[in-house]
């Protein structure tokens, strides 16, 4: 069986955390450094996963403030 790329594995885990309510609408995700440790990867796969989720409209990033779960009824700015 083919190995799932880290960025897809991380994106799926974050999707599941959003769906379960662990990351509620408006919640700030943990800092990049914490996500790197949690997933045991370098920064690039984590950044790629966050970008995937931003494109899907689940997350939005705010320069210098962090990455947040998009609230109900909101669409991420592109």
mmCIF file as gemmi writes it, N, C-alpha and C atoms, coordinates in Angstrom:
data_model
loop_
_atom_site.group_PDB
_atom_site.id
_atom_site.type_symbol
_atom_site.label_atom_id
_atom_site.label_alt_id
_atom_site.label_comp_id
_atom_site.label_asym_id
_atom_site.label_entity_id
_atom_site.label_seq_id
_atom_site.pdbx_PDB_ins_code
_atom_site.Cartn_x
_atom_site.Cartn_y
_atom_site.Cartn_z
_atom_site.occupancy
_atom_site.B_iso_or_equiv
_atom_site.pdbx_formal_charge
_atom_site.auth_seq_id
_atom_site.auth_asym_id
_atom_site.pdbx_PDB_model_num
ATOM 1 N N . UNK Axp A 1 ? 0.835 -1.171 0 1 0 ? 1 A 1
ATOM 2 C CA . UNK Axp A 1 ? 0 0 0 1 0 ? 1 A 1
ATOM 3 C C . UNK Axp A 1 ? 0.889 1.246 0 1 0 ? 1 A 1
ATOM 4 N N . UNK Axp A 2 ? 0.482 2.252 -0.773 1 0 ? 2 A 1
ATOM 5 C CA . UNK Axp A 2 ? 1.271 3.478 -0.89 1 0 ? 2 A 1
ATOM 6 C C . UNK Axp A 2 ? 1.194 4.282 0.405 1 0 ? 2 A 1
ATOM 7 N N . UNK Axp A 3 ? 2.289 4.914 0.743 1 0 ? 3 A 1
ATOM 8 C CA . UNK Axp A 3 ? 2.359 5.748 1.941 1 0 ? 3 A 1
ATOM 9 C C . UNK Axp A 3 ? 1.661 7.08 1.675 1 0 ? 3 A 1
ATOM 10 N N . UNK Axp A 4 ? 0.855 7.525 2.61 1 0 ? 4 A 1
ATOM 11 C CA . UNK Axp A 4 ? 0.161 8.809 2.493 1 0 ? 4 A 1
ATOM 12 C C . UNK Axp A 4 ? 1.164 9.916 2.81 1 0 ? 4 A 1
ATOM 13 N N . UNK Axp A 5 ? 1.27 10.924 1.937 1 0 ? 5 A 1
ATOM 14 C CA . UNK Axp A 5 ? 2.198 12.032 2.217 1 0 ? 5 A 1
ATOM 15 C C . UNK Axp A 5 ? 1.861 12.708 3.546 1 0 ? 5 A 1
ATOM 16 N N . UNK Axp A 6 ? 2.898 13.154 4.242 1 0 ? 6 A 1
ATOM 17 C CA . UNK Axp A 6 ? 2.707 13.783 5.556 1 0 ? 6 A 1
ATOM 18 C C . UNK Axp A 6 ? 1.701 14.921 5.501 1 0 ? 6 A 1
ATOM 19 N N . UNK Axp A 7 ? 1.768 15.77 4.476 1 0 ? 7 A 1
ATOM 20 C CA . UNK Axp A 7 ? 0.856 16.92 4.412 1 0 ? 7 A 1
ATOM 21 C C . UNK Axp A 7 ? -0.608 16.479 4.372 1 0 ? 7 A 1
ATOM 22 N N . UNK Axp A 8 ? -0.903 15.366 3.691 1 0 ? 8 A 1
ATOM 23 C CA . UNK Axp A 8 ? -2.278 14.87 3.621 1 0 ? 8 A 1
ATOM 24 C C . UNK Axp A 8 ? -2.7 14.227 4.947 1 0 ? 8 A 1
ATOM 25 N N . UNK Axp A 9 ? -1.774 13.529 5.572 1 0 ? 9 A 1
ATOM 26 C CA . UNK Axp A 9 ? -2.052 12.907 6.871 1 0 ? 9 A 1
ATOM 27 C C . UNK Axp A 9 ? -2.349 13.984 7.916 1 0 ? 9 A 1
ATOM 28 N N . UNK Axp A 10 ? -1.556 15.04 7.917 1 0 ? 10 A 1
ATOM 29 C CA . UNK Axp A 10 ? -1.738 16.138 8.872 1 0 ? 10 A 1
ATOM 30 C C . UNK Axp A 10 ? -3.04 16.876 8.587 1 0 ? 10 A 1
ATOM 31 N N . UNK Axp A 11 ? -3.306 17.169 7.325 1 0 ? 11 A 1
ATOM 32 C CA . UNK Axp A 11 ? -4.546 17.86 6.956 1 0 ? 11 A 1
ATOM 33 C C . UNK Axp A 11 ? -5.756 17.043 7.388 1 0 ? 11 A 1
ATOM 34 N N . UNK Axp A 12 ? -5.705 15.729 7.188 1 0 ? 12 A 1
ATOM 35 C CA . UNK Axp A 12 ? -6.833 14.88 7.582 1 0 ? 12 A 1
ATOM 36 C C . UNK Axp A 12 ? -7.027 14.883 9.1 1 0 ? 12 A 1
ATOM 37 N N . UNK Axp A 13 ? -5.937 14.841 9.839 1 0 ? 13 A 1
ATOM 38 C CA . UNK Axp A 13 ? -6.046 14.863 11.297 1 0 ? 13 A 1
ATOM 39 C C . UNK Axp A 13 ? -6.677 16.172 11.774 1 0 ? 13 A 1
ATOM 40 N N . UNK Axp A 14 ? -6.252 17.289 11.197 1 0 ? 14 A 1
ATOM 41 C CA . UNK Axp A 14 ? -6.813 18.583 11.599 1 0 ? 14 A 1
ATOM 42 C C . UNK Axp A 14 ? -8.282 18.662 11.193 1 0 ? 14 A 1
ATOM 43 N N . UNK Axp A 15 ? -8.641 18.156 10.008 1 0 ? 15 A 1
ATOM 44 C CA . UNK Axp A 15 ? -10.054 18.099 9.59 1 0 ? 15 A 1
ATOM 45 C C . UNK Axp A 15 ? -10.888 17.347 10.631 1 0 ? 15 A 1
ATOM 46 N N . UNK Axp A 16 ? -10.364 16.207 11.077 1 0 ? 16 A 1
ATOM 47 C CA . UNK Axp A 16 ? -11.082 15.397 12.066 1 0 ? 16 A 1
ATOM 48 C C . UNK Axp A 16 ? -11.22 16.131 13.392 1 0 ? 16 A 1
ATOM 49 N N . UNK Axp A 17 ? -10.193 16.864 13.788 1 0 ? 17 A 1
ATOM 50 C CA . UNK Axp A 17 ? -10.258 17.635 15.032 1 0 ? 17 A 1
ATOM 51 C C . UNK Axp A 17 ? -11.285 18.763 14.925 1 0 ? 17 A 1
ATOM 52 N N . UNK Axp A 18 ? -11.405 19.351 13.731 1 0 ? 18 A 1
ATOM 53 C CA . UNK Axp A 18 ? -12.42 20.384 13.514 1 0 ? 18 A 1
ATOM 54 C C . UNK Axp A 18 ? -13.804 19.745 13.562 1 0 ? 18 A 1
ATOM 55 N N . UNK Axp A 19 ? -13.976 18.622 12.862 1 0 ? 19 A 1
ATOM 56 C CA . UNK Axp A 19 ? -15.279 17.941 12.807 1 0 ? 19 A 1
ATOM 57 C C . UNK Axp A 19 ? -15.736 17.478 14.196 1 0 ? 19 A 1
ATOM 58 N N . UNK Axp A 20 ? -14.792 17.073 15.036 1 0 ? 20 A 1
ATOM 59 C CA . UNK Axp A 20 ? -15.142 16.577 16.376 1 0 ? 20 A 1
ATOM 60 C C . UNK Axp A 20 ? -15.426 17.711 17.364 1 0 ? 20 A 1
ATOM 61 N N . UNK Axp A 21 ? -15.069 18.928 16.968 1 0 ? 21 A 1
ATOM 62 C CA . UNK Axp A 21 ? -15.264 20.065 17.862 1 0 ? 21 A 1
ATOM 63 C C . UNK Axp A 21 ? -14.059 20.374 18.72 1 0 ? 21 A 1
ATOM 64 N N . UNK Axp A 22 ? -13.006 19.555 18.62 1 0 ? 22 A 1
ATOM 65 C CA . UNK Axp A 22 ? -11.788 19.849 19.385 1 0 ? 22 A 1
ATOM 66 C C . UNK Axp A 22 ? -11.248 21.223 19 1 0 ? 22 A 1
ATOM 67 N N . UNK Axp A 23 ? -11.29 21.531 17.699 1 0 ? 23 A 1
ATOM 68 C CA . UNK Axp A 23 ? -10.958 22.875 17.205 1 0 ? 23 A 1
ATOM 69 C C . UNK Axp A 23 ? -12.279 23.497 16.773 1 0 ? 23 A 1
ATOM 70 N N . UNK Axp A 24 ? -12.856 24.302 17.632 1 0 ? 24 A 1
ATOM 71 C CA . UNK Axp A 24 ? -14.163 24.914 17.382 1 0 ? 24 A 1
ATOM 72 C C . UNK Axp A 24 ? -14.036 26.103 16.43 1 0 ? 24 A 1
ATOM 73 N N . UNK Axp A 25 ? -15.147 26.526 15.82 1 0 ? 25 A 1
ATOM 74 C CA . UNK Axp A 25 ? -15.119 27.72 14.975 1 0 ? 25 A 1
ATOM 75 C C . UNK Axp A 25 ? -14.55 28.908 15.737 1 0 ? 25 A 1
ATOM 76 N N . UNK Axp A 26 ? -13.623 29.588 15.107 1 0 ? 26 A 1
ATOM 77 C CA . UNK Axp A 26 ? -12.974 30.738 15.723 1 0 ? 26 A 1
ATOM 78 C C . UNK Axp A 26 ? -11.76 30.399 16.554 1 0 ? 26 A 1
ATOM 79 N N . UNK Axp A 27 ? -11.529 29.103 16.802 1 0 ? 27 A 1
ATOM 80 C CA . UNK Axp A 27 ? -10.392 28.688 17.632 1 0 ? 27 A 1
ATOM 81 C C . UNK Axp A 27 ? -9.076 28.897 16.895 1 0 ? 27 A 1
ATOM 82 N N . UNK Axp A 28 ? -8.082 29.255 17.656 1 0 ? 28 A 1
ATOM 83 C CA . UNK Axp A 28 ? -6.73 29.396 17.119 1 0 ? 28 A 1
ATOM 84 C C . UNK Axp A 28 ? -6.034 28.045 17.202 1 0 ? 28 A 1
ATOM 85 N N . UNK Axp A 29 ? -5.403 27.635 16.107 1 0 ? 29 A 1
ATOM 86 C CA . UNK Axp A 29 ? -4.644 26.388 16.117 1 0 ? 29 A 1
ATOM 87 C C . UNK Axp A 29 ? -3.363 26.569 16.919 1 0 ? 29 A 1
ATOM 88 N N . UNK Axp A 30 ? -2.792 25.473 17.397 1 0 ? 30 A 1
ATOM 89 C CA . UNK Axp A 30 ? -1.503 25.578 18.099 1 0 ? 30 A 1
ATOM 90 C C . UNK Axp A 30 ? -0.446 26.188 17.185 1 0 ? 30 A 1
ATOM 91 N N . UNK Axp A 31 ? 0.594 26.771 17.768 1 0 ? 31 A 1
ATOM 92 C CA . UNK Axp A 31 ? 1.662 27.367 16.966 1 0 ? 31 A 1
ATOM 93 C C . UNK Axp A 31 ? 2.368 26.314 16.105 1 0 ? 31 A 1
ATOM 94 N N . UNK Axp A 32 ? 2.987 26.779 15.035 1 0 ? 32 A 1
ATOM 95 C CA . UNK Axp A 32 ? 3.692 25.916 14.093 1 0 ? 32 A 1
ATOM 96 C C . UNK Axp A 32 ? 4.662 24.983 14.813 1 0 ? 32 A 1
ATOM 97 N N . UNK Axp A 33 ? 5.441 25.511 15.751 1 0 ? 33 A 1
ATOM 98 C CA . UNK Axp A 33 ? 6.426 24.68 16.458 1 0 ? 33 A 1
ATOM 99 C C . UNK Axp A 33 ? 5.768 23.509 17.178 1 0 ? 33 A 1
ATOM 100 N N . UNK Axp A 34 ? 4.619 23.76 17.776 1 0 ? 34 A 1
ATOM 101 C CA . UNK Axp A 34 ? 3.906 22.697 18.483 1 0 ? 34 A 1
ATOM 102 C C . UNK Axp A 34 ? 3.38 21.638 17.504 1 0 ? 34 A 1
ATOM 103 N N . UNK Axp A 35 ? 2.884 22.084 16.354 1 0 ? 35 A 1
ATOM 104 C CA . UNK Axp A 35 ? 2.388 21.142 15.349 1 0 ? 35 A 1
ATOM 105 C C . UNK Axp A 35 ? 3.531 20.305 14.771 1 0 ? 35 A 1
ATOM 106 N N . UNK Axp A 36 ? 4.695 20.905 14.607 1 0 ? 36 A 1
ATOM 107 C CA . UNK Axp A 36 ? 5.874 20.172 14.12 1 0 ? 36 A 1
ATOM 108 C C . UNK Axp A 36 ? 6.214 19.036 15.074 1 0 ? 36 A 1
ATOM 109 N N . UNK Axp A 37 ? 6.205 19.326 16.367 1 0 ? 37 A 1
ATOM 110 C CA . UNK Axp A 37 ? 6.508 18.305 17.379 1 0 ? 37 A 1
ATOM 111 C C . UNK Axp A 37 ? 5.41 17.248 17.401 1 0 ? 37 A 1
ATOM 112 N N . UNK Axp A 38 ? 4.149 17.682 17.389 1 0 ? 38 A 1
ATOM 113 C CA . UNK Axp A 38 ? 3.014 16.754 17.45 1 0 ? 38 A 1
ATOM 114 C C . UNK Axp A 38 ? 3.068 15.732 16.314 1 0 ? 38 A 1
ATOM 115 N N . UNK Axp A 39 ? 3.368 16.2 15.101 1 0 ? 39 A 1
ATOM 116 C CA . UNK Axp A 39 ? 3.338 15.31 13.936 1 0 ? 39 A 1
ATOM 117 C C . UNK Axp A 39 ? 4.696 14.713 13.595 1 0 ? 39 A 1
ATOM 118 N N . UNK Axp A 40 ? 5.75 15.141 14.262 1 0 ? 40 A 1
ATOM 119 C CA . UNK Axp A 40 ? 7.071 14.568 14.056 1 0 ? 40 A 1
ATOM 120 C C . UNK Axp A 40 ? 7.639 14.799 12.67 1 0 ? 40 A 1
ATOM 121 N N . UNK Axp A 41 ? 7.397 16.001 12.141 1 0 ? 41 A 1
ATOM 122 C CA . UNK Axp A 41 ? 7.857 16.344 10.795 1 0 ? 41 A 1
ATOM 123 C C . UNK Axp A 41 ? 8.548 17.703 10.82 1 0 ? 41 A 1
ATOM 124 N N . UNK Axp A 42 ? 9.072 18.113 9.68 1 0 ? 42 A 1
ATOM 125 C CA . UNK Axp A 42 ? 9.642 19.448 9.561 1 0 ? 42 A 1
ATOM 126 C C . UNK Axp A 42 ? 8.515 20.459 9.339 1 0 ? 42 A 1
ATOM 127 N N . UNK Axp A 43 ? 8.86 21.71 9.211 1 0 ? 43 A 1
ATOM 128 C CA . UNK Axp A 43 ? 7.859 22.768 9.049 1 0 ? 43 A 1
ATOM 129 C C . UNK Axp A 43 ? 7.11 22.666 7.726 1 0 ? 43 A 1
ATOM 130 N N . UNK Axp A 44 ? 7.767 22.23 6.678 1 0 ? 44 A 1
ATOM 131 C CA . UNK Axp A 44 ? 7.154 22.251 5.346 1 0 ? 44 A 1
ATOM 132 C C . UNK Axp A 44 ? 5.865 21.431 5.238 1 0 ? 44 A 1
ATOM 133 N N . UNK Axp A 45 ? 5.815 20.177 5.695 1 0 ? 45 A 1
ATOM 134 C CA . UNK Axp A 45 ? 4.547 19.438 5.597 1 0 ? 45 A 1
ATOM 135 C C . UNK Axp A 45 ? 3.423 20.069 6.415 1 0 ? 45 A 1
ATOM 136 N N . UNK Axp A 46 ? 3.754 20.659 7.551 1 0 ? 46 A 1
ATOM 137 C CA . UNK Axp A 46 ? 2.729 21.321 8.367 1 0 ? 46 A 1
ATOM 138 C C . UNK Axp A 46 ? 2.2 22.542 7.623 1 0 ? 46 A 1
ATOM 139 N N . UNK Axp A 47 ? 3.093 23.354 7.086 1 0 ? 47 A 1
ATOM 140 C CA . UNK Axp A 47 ? 2.659 24.535 6.32 1 0 ? 47 A 1
ATOM 141 C C . UNK Axp A 47 ? 1.814 24.122 5.125 1 0 ? 47 A 1
ATOM 142 N N . UNK Axp A 48 ? 2.229 23.062 4.438 1 0 ? 48 A 1
ATOM 143 C CA . UNK Axp A 48 ? 1.471 22.574 3.279 1 0 ? 48 A 1
ATOM 144 C C . UNK Axp A 48 ? 0.078 22.108 3.689 1 0 ? 48 A 1
ATOM 145 N N . UNK Axp A 49 ? -0.024 21.405 4.807 1 0 ? 49 A 1
ATOM 146 C CA . UNK Axp A 49 ? -1.327 20.933 5.3 1 0 ? 49 A 1
ATOM 147 C C . UNK Axp A 49 ? -2.224 22.119 5.635 1 0 ? 49 A 1
ATOM 148 N N . UNK Axp A 50 ? -1.676 23.129 6.295 1 0 ? 50 A 1
ATOM 149 C CA . UNK Axp A 50 ? -2.463 24.304 6.65 1 0 ? 50 A 1
ATOM 150 C C . UNK Axp A 50 ? -2.938 25.038 5.397 1 0 ? 50 A 1
ATOM 151 N N . UNK Axp A 51 ? -2.092 25.096 4.38 1 0 ? 51 A 1
ATOM 152 C CA . UNK Axp A 51 ? -2.466 25.73 3.119 1 0 ? 51 A 1
ATOM 153 C C . UNK Axp A 51 ? -3.606 24.956 2.449 1 0 ? 51 A 1
ATOM 154 N N . UNK Axp A 52 ? -3.523 23.634 2.442 1 0 ? 52 A 1
ATOM 155 C CA . UNK Axp A 52 ? -4.598 22.799 1.88 1 0 ? 52 A 1
ATOM 156 C C . UNK Axp A 52 ? -5.922 23.144 2.564 1 0 ? 52 A 1
ATOM 157 N N . UNK Axp A 53 ? -5.892 23.229 3.882 1 0 ? 53 A 1
ATOM 158 C CA . UNK Axp A 53 ? -7.121 23.491 4.646 1 0 ? 53 A 1
ATOM 159 C C . UNK Axp A 53 ? -7.611 24.927 4.455 1 0 ? 53 A 1
ATOM 160 N N . UNK Axp A 54 ? -6.702 25.852 4.206 1 0 ? 54 A 1
ATOM 161 C CA . UNK Axp A 54 ? -7.112 27.224 3.907 1 0 ? 54 A 1
ATOM 162 C C . UNK Axp A 54 ? -7.807 27.276 2.551 1 0 ? 54 A 1
ATOM 163 N N . UNK Axp A 55 ? -7.267 26.58 1.576 1 0 ? 55 A 1
ATOM 164 C CA . UNK Axp A 55 ? -7.88 26.533 0.246 1 0 ? 55 A 1
ATOM 165 C C . UNK Axp A 55 ? -9.263 25.889 0.318 1 0 ? 55 A 1
ATOM 166 N N . UNK Axp A 56 ? -9.424 24.898 1.183 1 0 ? 56 A 1
ATOM 167 C CA . UNK Axp A 56 ? -10.721 24.233 1.372 1 0 ? 56 A 1
ATOM 168 C C . UNK Axp A 56 ? -11.714 25.112 2.136 1 0 ? 56 A 1
ATOM 169 N N . UNK Axp A 57 ? -11.231 26.209 2.708 1 0 ? 57 A 1
ATOM 170 C CA . UNK Axp A 57 ? -12.118 27.114 3.434 1 0 ? 57 A 1
ATOM 171 C C . UNK Axp A 57 ? -12.331 26.75 4.895 1 0 ? 57 A 1
ATOM 172 N N . UNK Axp A 58 ? -11.53 25.828 5.421 1 0 ? 58 A 1
ATOM 173 C CA . UNK Axp A 58 ? -11.67 25.423 6.826 1 0 ? 58 A 1
ATOM 174 C C . UNK Axp A 58 ? -10.866 26.306 7.78 1 0 ? 58 A 1
ATOM 175 N N . UNK Axp A 59 ? -9.776 26.864 7.285 1 0 ? 59 A 1
ATOM 176 C CA . UNK Axp A 59 ? -8.891 27.69 8.11 1 0 ? 59 A 1
ATOM 177 C C . UNK Axp A 59 ? -8.631 29.016 7.426 1 0 ? 59 A 1
ATOM 178 N N . UNK Axp A 60 ? -8.266 30.002 8.227 1 0 ? 60 A 1
ATOM 179 C CA . UNK Axp A 60 ? -7.765 31.248 7.667 1 0 ? 60 A 1
ATOM 180 C C . UNK Axp A 60 ? -6.592 31.722 8.516 1 0 ? 60 A 1
ATOM 181 N N . UNK Axp A 61 ? -5.569 32.198 7.832 1 0 ? 61 A 1
ATOM 182 C CA . UNK Axp A 61 ? -4.375 32.684 8.511 1 0 ? 61 A 1
ATOM 183 C C . UNK Axp A 61 ? -4.387 34.187 8.613 1 0 ? 61 A 1
ATOM 184 N N . UNK Axp A 62 ? -3.864 34.68 9.717 1 0 ? 62 A 1
ATOM 185 C CA . UNK Axp A 62 ? -3.739 36.12 9.935 1 0 ? 62 A 1
ATOM 186 C C . UNK Axp A 62 ? -2.288 36.399 10.291 1 0 ? 62 A 1
ATOM 187 N N . UNK Axp A 63 ? -1.6 37.118 9.43 1 0 ? 63 A 1
ATOM 188 C CA . UNK Axp A 63 ? -0.183 37.409 9.595 1 0 ? 63 A 1
ATOM 189 C C . UNK Axp A 63 ? 0.106 37.931 10.994 1 0 ? 63 A 1
ATOM 190 N N . UNK Axp A 64 ? 1.006 37.248 11.682 1 0 ? 64 A 1
ATOM 191 C CA . UNK Axp A 64 ? 1.425 37.666 13.004 1 0 ? 64 A 1
ATOM 192 C C . UNK Axp A 64 ? 0.47 37.293 14.132 1 0 ? 64 A 1
ATOM 193 N N . UNK Axp A 65 ? -0.696 36.736 13.801 1 0 ? 65 A 1
ATOM 194 C CA . UNK Axp A 65 ? -1.673 36.38 14.828 1 0 ? 65 A 1
ATOM 195 C C . UNK Axp A 65 ? -1.902 34.884 14.924 1 0 ? 65 A 1
ATOM 196 N N . UNK Axp A 66 ? -1.788 34.169 13.799 1 0 ? 66 A 1
ATOM 197 C CA . UNK Axp A 66 ? -1.97 32.726 13.825 1 0 ? 66 A 1
ATOM 198 C C . UNK Axp A 66 ? -2.952 32.238 12.785 1 0 ? 66 A 1
ATOM 199 N N . UNK Axp A 67 ? -3.299 30.957 12.913 1 0 ? 67 A 1
ATOM 200 C CA . UNK Axp A 67 ? -4.229 30.297 12.002 1 0 ? 67 A 1
ATOM 201 C C . UNK Axp A 67 ? -5.462 29.923 12.805 1 0 ? 67 A 1
ATOM 202 N N . UNK Axp A 68 ? -6.637 30.243 12.255 1 0 ? 68 A 1
ATOM 203 C CA . UNK Axp A 68 ? -7.895 30.075 12.967 1 0 ? 68 A 1
ATOM 204 C C . UNK Axp A 68 ? -8.873 29.221 12.163 1 0 ? 68 A 1
ATOM 205 N N . UNK Axp A 69 ? -9.724 28.497 12.89 1 0 ? 69 A 1
ATOM 206 C CA . UNK Axp A 69 ? -10.799 27.734 12.268 1 0 ? 69 A 1
ATOM 207 C C . UNK Axp A 69 ? -11.853 28.741 11.822 1 0 ? 69 A 1
ATOM 208 N N . UNK Axp A 70 ? -12.32 28.585 10.589 1 0 ? 70 A 1
ATOM 209 C CA . UNK Axp A 70 ? -13.35 29.48 10.062 1 0 ? 70 A 1
ATOM 210 C C . UNK Axp A 70 ? -14.652 29.211 10.81 1 0 ? 70 A 1
ATOM 211 N N . UNK Axp A 71 ? -15.327 30.278 11.208 1 0 ? 71 A 1
ATOM 212 C CA . UNK Axp A 71 ? -16.58 30.147 11.949 1 0 ? 71 A 1
ATOM 213 C C . UNK Axp A 71 ? -17.715 29.659 11.067 1 0 ? 71 A 1
ATOM 214 N N . UNK Axp A 72 ? -18.754 29.151 11.685 1 0 ? 72 A 1
ATOM 215 C CA . UNK Axp A 72 ? -19.937 28.681 10.95 1 0 ? 72 A 1
ATOM 216 C C . UNK Axp A 72 ? -20.487 29.82 10.108 1 0 ? 72 A 1
ATOM 217 N N . UNK Axp A 73 ? -20.837 29.508 8.864 1 0 ? 73 A 1
ATOM 218 C CA . UNK Axp A 73 ? -21.442 30.502 7.986 1 0 ? 73 A 1
ATOM 219 C C . UNK Axp A 73 ? -20.453 31.486 7.393 1 0 ? 73 A 1
ATOM 220 N N . UNK Axp A 74 ? -19.182 31.284 7.669 1 0 ? 74 A 1
ATOM 221 C CA . UNK Axp A 74 ? -18.154 32.167 7.11 1 0 ? 74 A 1
ATOM 222 C C . UNK Axp A 74 ? -17.38 31.425 6.042 1 0 ? 74 A 1
ATOM 223 N N . UNK Axp A 75 ? -16.836 32.168 5.131 1 0 ? 75 A 1
ATOM 224 C CA . UNK Axp A 75 ? -15.982 31.6 4.097 1 0 ? 75 A 1
ATOM 225 C C . UNK Axp A 75 ? -14.619 32.239 4.247 1 0 ? 75 A 1
ATOM 226 N N . UNK Axp A 76 ? -13.595 31.42 4.185 1 0 ? 76 A 1
ATOM 227 C CA . UNK Axp A 76 ? -12.228 31.945 4.313 1 0 ? 76 A 1
ATOM 228 C C . UNK Axp A 76 ? -11.934 32.912 3.172 1 0 ? 76 A 1
ATOM 229 N N . UNK Axp A 77 ? -11.235 33.972 3.509 1 0 ? 77 A 1
ATOM 230 C CA . UNK Axp A 77 ? -10.803 34.907 2.469 1 0 ? 77 A 1
ATOM 231 C C . UNK Axp A 77 ? -9.703 34.27 1.66 1 0 ? 77 A 1
ATOM 232 N N . UNK Axp A 78 ? -9.762 34.485 0.381 1 0 ? 78 A 1
ATOM 233 C CA . UNK Axp A 78 ? -8.733 33.901 -0.505 1 0 ? 78 A 1
ATOM 234 C C . UNK Axp A 78 ? -7.915 34.995 -1.121 1 0 ? 78 A 1
